[in-house]
Structure formats: structure tokens, C-alpha cells
Amino acid sequence: MKLTVQVKLLPTPVQAAALEETLHACNQAATWVSSVAFEKDIKRNFALREHTYTAVKDRWGLGAQAAQHVIKKTCDAYTTLKANLKAGNLVDRRG
């Protein structure tokens, strides 16, 4: 059985600023990872990780878990896009 609990974060102003900074870094890293995935036509998690993991950690100062999560979420987004294109939910305008 899976249990889901909804909680409300009540961070201090310092914690809120750190969280916002981390989320901003994750979004920037995901944008960059997506560009690498698109340019190199690499959409699988482990293959993309080989090309981006170290740079994500070094360039954006993310920890190992956050870096891996950014890469996996980017791959998941491409998987969802491909499925939506295949199902006819979206139109491929690349030509």
C-alpha cells in the first residue's frame, strides 16, 4: 500500500531563500540538460547522465541526488513528449 501525505512547508526567510535559489539552479540545469539531450539526440537517463552529470554538479553547485533528479526529469519530459506525439496529442512542427 502506498500512502501519500500532503504537508505545508514553513521555512524561515533564510531557508526560503535557499530553497528558491536551489529551485532556480535546478531549472537552469534542466534547461541546459535538455539542450544537450536535443543536440546530441540522447534521451535515455544513463546515456544523458554520462554527458551532463559532472557539469550539472560543478556549474550549478547541485548535490549528487539533485543532479541525478534533474537529468531523470529531463529524460521523463522527452519520454512524455514522444508519447504525446505518437498518440496524436501534439503536432511535430520540426518539419
HUPE-V66065 format. One record per residue. N is the residue number from 0. RES is the residue in three letters. PHI is phi in whole degrees, -180 to 180 (none if undefined). Layout:
{{N,RES,PHI} {N,RES,PHI}}
This chain:
{{0,MET,none} {1,LYS,-110} {2,LEU,-115} {3,THR,-113} {4,VAL,-123} {5,GLN,-98} {6,VAL,-126} {7,LYS,-109} {8,LEU,-79} {9,LEU,-126} {10,PRO,-76} {11,THR,-71} {12,PRO,-56} {13,VAL,-67} {14,GLN,-65} {15,ALA,-63} {16,ALA,-65} {17,ALA,-66} {18,LEU,-64} {19,GLU,-62} {20,GLU,-64} {21,THR,-66} {22,LEU,-64} {23,HIS,-63} {24,ALA,-64} {25,CYS,-63} {26,ASN,-66} {27,GLN,-64} {28,ALA,-63} {29,ALA,-64} {30,THR,-63} {31,TRP,-66} {32,VAL,-60} {33,SER,-62} {34,SER,-66} {35,VAL,-65} {36,ALA,-59} {37,PHE,-70} {38,GLU,-63} {39,LYS,-95} {40,ASP,53} {41,ILE,-119} {42,LYS,-119} {43,ARG,-91} {44,ASN,-54} {45,PHE,-68} {46,ALA,-67} {47,LEU,-68} {48,ARG,-61} {49,GLU,-61} {50,HIS,-93} {51,THR,-129} {52,TYR,-56} {53,THR,-63} {54,ALA,-65} {55,VAL,-63} {56,LYS,-65} {57,ASP,-74} {58,ARG,-71} {59,TRP,-108} {60,GLY,65} {61,LEU,-85} {62,GLY,-75} {63,ALA,-60} {64,GLN,-65} {65,ALA,-65} {66,ALA,-62} {67,GLN,-65} {68,HIS,-66} {69,VAL,-59} {70,ILE,-65} {71,LYS,-65} {72,LYS,-64} {73,THR,-65} {74,CYS,-61} {75,ASP,-62} {76,ALA,-65} {77,TYR,-67} {78,THR,-63} {79,THR,-64} {80,LEU,-59} {81,LYS,-60} {82,ALA,-64} {83,ASN,-67} {84,LEU,-64} {85,LYS,-64} {86,ALA,-80} {87,GLY,82} {88,ASN,-78} {89,LEU,-135} {90,VAL,-111} {91,ASP,-79} {92,ARG,-100} {93,ARG,-77} {94,GLY,117}}
